[in-house]
Amino acid sequence: MRIQSWFPALGLLLLPSRALAQDATPTPTPAPAASPAASPAAATTTAAPAATATPPPAPTPTPIPKYLEVTGAIEGGATATSGNTNVQTYTGALKADGKTRDGWGLALRGAGVWAESHNIQTAGSYDTSIRGDRKIYGIVGYYLKLSIDGDRFKGVNNRKGVGTGFSVAKGWRTAGTDWDHDALRGELGYQYYRVDLALTSKDQEIQAGRAFAGYAHAFSKESVFSEEVEGLYDFKVEDRFLITSVTSLSVKDDTQPDYVDPSDKTKGRFEKVDTITTFAVIFTF
């Protein structure tokens, strides 16, 4: 009887423990509904970087041409003779041609010669000029020129000049050749000179109309023939004409001349020898 009454009491003690254990078990909470912004597609879209437009390539800068482009040459030479003659001659020249960006053609020329024979001067002259040409239409243009020259053996210490006028120029070349080039030029204008004559105290003035004709033929870059004729009609002195003609031939010869030693008299061929020594230097730019 005691045993039976003990088991129900034990059951009563265990029931509250189970109830407490069941009550201690947490009740699962339902997950909150996913919002549209938190969906996987929306998350993927948000994480992707924003597309950027490719910038256009930078334009290539157009090179600005030089305002002045110049080519030219500087020449110097000397010639000496000995034997029956004793002459020393020295020459120099400057030639430069340029073209400006705004259409002017420029030409700078300079030349000089000095010579002596038996220590006595026999020649001495110089000529310097700068000229600008600009085309008007087709082969027609106009020119401006400044110059100074002198030749004491002609009685001119120096002659300063300024001139302007119109020009016509035409050039042509044989088809299929690099050179074989011809050029023809004519000019008509006004020329003023102020001349310092030797043995005079007063300068002479020349105000004249000017006519010019020139022809040139280039066999090659170094070999050129030219003929120029200039005529001046003095407005101040009645019936006074000044005419100048210049013929020029420039040739480059690459052949090597034979050299004869004048001291070699083993065969008795040389009784007296005249020698000519020439030296020339040309720089181009």
Secondary structure as GFF3:
##gff-version 3
##sequence-region A 1 285
A	DSSP	alpha_helix	2	24	.	.	.	ID=ss1
A	DSSP	three_ten_helix	36	38	.	.	.	ID=ss2
A	DSSP	alpha_helix	40	47	.	.	.	ID=ss3
A	DSSP	beta_strand	68	82	.	.	.	ID=ss4
A	DSSP	beta_strand	87	100	.	.	.	ID=ss5
A	DSSP	beta_strand	104	117	.	.	.	ID=ss6
A	DSSP	beta_strand	120	137	.	.	.	ID=ss7
A	DSSP	beta_strand	140	151	.	.	.	ID=ss8
A	DSSP	three_ten_helix	152	154	.	.	.	ID=ss9
A	DSSP	beta_strand	156	173	.	.	.	ID=ss10
A	DSSP	beta_strand	181	197	.	.	.	ID=ss11
A	DSSP	beta_strand	204	218	.	.	.	ID=ss12
A	DSSP	beta_strand	224	234	.	.	.	ID=ss13
A	DSSP	beta_strand	241	250	.	.	.	ID=ss14
A	DSSP	beta_strand	275	284	.	.	.	ID=ss15
###
